[in-house]
């Protein structure tokens, strides 16, 4: 895992500062959901959170020593964080909660000025079995057809053929696809669109789960 650019820009770079530059790396989960759907006032809200880790590194300064930063100065700090050895859940953002891993950079300035902060999400992927990894590289395609009308007034079929070069993708990756339409009906096609549908299973009780379509 590499981070290409992580930047904090000072609003007045020619000023004297007494800064502390601190880098934090934390992983946490927060979930909240109701025991039933709808707007019933008797619904009960369940929520919980957990912090997997919270690391902190002091990169520069102590908050007291005055430091001069000239205009267009670029300061570089090397850092490394070791992920915990125990298995970590994959990054996830959904309607009922999120699992997130974030790098947070902070410049602590004098007491009369706001601190400067910047956030950089880090994606953690779940461990994949070898079989799933090999299948993820394979292409996939699907063909569906539809007719219009009924009985003796049925029109010719409308065929839709969709292809994707790979079956598995990671967050941030572009998904390319190819669509072939063969319209043998008398219907005119005025629009063609695509969407990604994610189905999430949230566990509420032991041996019981319910799907949420996002």
C-alpha positions in Angstrom: 0.0 0.0 0.0 1.5 3.4 -1.0 0.3 6.9 -0.5 1.4 9.1 -3.5 0.6 12.6 -2.0 -0.5 13.8 1.4 -0.4 17.6 1.5 -1.1 20.4 4.1 -0.8 24.0 2.7 -0.2 26.9 5.1 -2.3 30.0 4.5 0.5 32.3 5.4 3.7 30.5 4.6 6.0 33.5 5.3 4.9 33.8 8.9 6.7 32.4 12.0 5.0 29.3 13.4 5.2 27.3 16.5 3.6 24.2 14.9 3.3 20.6 15.7 2.7 18.3 12.8 1.0 15.1 13.9 -0.1 12.2 11.7 -2.8 9.8 12.9 -3.9 6.5 11.5 -7.1 5.0 12.8 -9.5 2.2 11.9 -13.1 2.1 13.3 -16.6 0.9 12.7 -19.9 2.5 13.5 -23.3 0.9 12.9 -26.9 2.0 13.5 -30.2 0.4 12.5 -33.8 0.0 13.6 -35.4 -3.3 14.6 -38.0 -2.8 11.9 -38.6 -0.9 8.7 -41.0 2.1 8.3 -41.6 5.1 10.5 -43.3 3.5 13.4 -42.6 5.5 16.6 -42.2 2.3 18.5 -39.1 1.3 16.6 -36.0 0.6 18.6 -32.7 2.0 17.5 -29.6 -0.2 17.8 -26.1 1.3 17.4 -22.6 0.4 18.3 -19.1 1.4 17.5 -15.6 -0.1 17.9 -12.1 1.2 17.3 -9.7 -1.3 15.8 -6.6 0.8 16.3 -5.5 4.4 16.7 -1.8 5.2 16.0 -0.1 8.6 16.2 3.2 9.9 15.1 4.8 13.2 16.0 6.5 14.5 12.8 7.7 18.0 13.6 7.8 20.6 16.4 6.8 20.7 20.0 4.3 23.5 20.0 6.7 25.9 21.7 9.8 26.3 19.5 9.4 28.9 16.8 9.9 27.6 13.2 10.3 29.7 10.1 8.7 28.3 7.0 9.7 30.1 3.8 7.3 30.6 0.9 7.1 27.5 -1.4 9.0 25.4 1.1 8.2 21.7 0.8 8.8 19.6 3.9 8.9 15.8 3.5 8.5 13.3 6.3 8.9 9.6 6.0 6.5 7.5 8.1 5.3 4.0 8.4 2.4 2.3 10.2 2.2 -1.4 10.9 -1.3 -2.8 10.6 -2.4 -5.0 13.5 -1.8 -8.7 13.0 -5.4 -9.7 13.7 -7.8 -9.9 10.7 -9.4 -6.6 9.9 -12.8 -6.1 8.3 -12.8 -4.6 4.8 -13.6 -1.0 4.2 -17.3 -0.4 3.8 -19.7 2.5 3.6 -23.5 1.7 3.7 -26.8 3.0 4.8 -26.6 1.3 8.2 -22.9 1.9 9.0 -19.4 2.1 7.9 -16.0 0.5 8.4 -13.3 3.1 7.7 -9.6 3.5 7.8 -8.3 7.1 7.7 -5.0 8.9 7.7 -5.4 12.3 9.4 -2.7 15.0 9.2 -2.9 17.9 11.7 -0.9 21.1 12.1 -1.4 22.4 15.6 -0.9 26.2 15.6 -1.0 28.8 18.2 -3.9 29.0 20.5 -5.6 31.9 18.7 -5.7 30.1 15.3 -7.6 27.1 14.1 -5.6 23.9 13.6 -5.1 22.7 10.0 -6.3 19.1 9.3 -6.5 16.9 6.2 -8.0 13.4 5.8 -6.9 10.6 3.4 -9.1 7.5 3.4 -7.2 4.2 3.1 -8.9 1.2 1.6 -8.5 -2.1 3.4 -9.5 -5.2 1.4 -10.7 -8.5 2.9 -8.6 -11.6 2.4 -9.6 -13.4 -0.7 -9.3 -17.2 -1.3 -7.3 -18.2 -4.3 -10.4 -19.5 -6.1 -12.2 -16.2 -5.9 -9.0 -14.3 -7.1 -8.8 -16.5 -10.2 -12.5 -16.0 -11.0 -12.2 -12.2 -10.5 -9.9 -12.0 -13.5 -12.3 -13.7 -15.9 -14.7 -11.9 -18.2 -18.5 -12.1 -17.7 -21.5 -11.6 -19.9 -25.2 -11.9 -19.8 -28.0 -11.8 -22.4 -31.6 -10.9 -21.7 -34.6 -10.5 -24.0 -38.0 -9.0 -23.8 -41.1 -9.0 -25.9 -44.0 -6.5 -26.0 -47.7 -7.1 -26.2 -49.6 -10.4 -25.6 -51.0 -13.4 -27.4 -51.2 -12.9 -31.1 -50.1 -9.3 -30.9 -46.7 -10.1 -29.5 -43.9 -8.0 -31.0 -40.4 -9.2 -32.0 -37.8 -9.6 -29.2 -35.5 -6.9 -27.9 -32.1 -8.4 -27.0 -29.6 -6.9 -24.6 -26.1 -8.3 -24.5 -23.8 -7.0 -21.7 -20.1 -7.8 -21.4 -17.5 -6.9 -18.7 -13.8 -7.7 -19.0 -13.4 -8.8 -15.4 -15.7 -10.0 -12.6 -14.0 -8.5 -9.6 -13.1 -4.9 -9.0 -11.6 -2.9 -6.1 -12.8 0.5 -4.7 -11.7 3.3 -7.0 -11.3 1.1 -10.1 -13.0 2.1 -13.3 -15.4 -0.5 -14.6 -15.6 -0.8 -18.4 -18.5 -2.6 -20.1 -19.8 -3.2 -23.6 -23.5 -3.2 -24.4 -25.0 -4.6 -27.6 -28.7 -3.9 -28.4 -30.7 -5.8 -31.0 -34.1 -4.3 -31.4 -36.4 -6.6 -33.4 -39.6 -5.0 -32.0 -41.5 -2.0 -33.1 -40.6 -0.1 -29.9 -38.4 2.9 -30.2 -35.4 3.1 -27.8 -34.9 6.6 -26.5 -32.5 6.1 -23.6 -29.9 3.6 -22.4 -28.4 3.7 -18.9 -26.5 1.5 -16.5 -26.3 1.2 -12.8 -24.5 -0.8 -10.1 -26.6 -2.5 -7.5 -25.1 -3.6 -4.2 -26.9 -6.0 -1.8 -25.7 -5.9 1.8 -26.6 -8.5 4.4 -26.8 -7.0 8.0 -26.8 -9.4 10.9 -29.2 -8.4 13.7 -29.6 -11.6 15.7 -27.8 -15.0 15.7 -28.8 -17.2 12.8 -30.9 -14.3 11.3 -30.0 -11.8 8.6 -31.9 -9.6 6.3 -30.8 -8.1 2.9 -30.7 -4.3 2.2 -30.7 -3.1 -1.3 -28.6 0.0 -1.7 
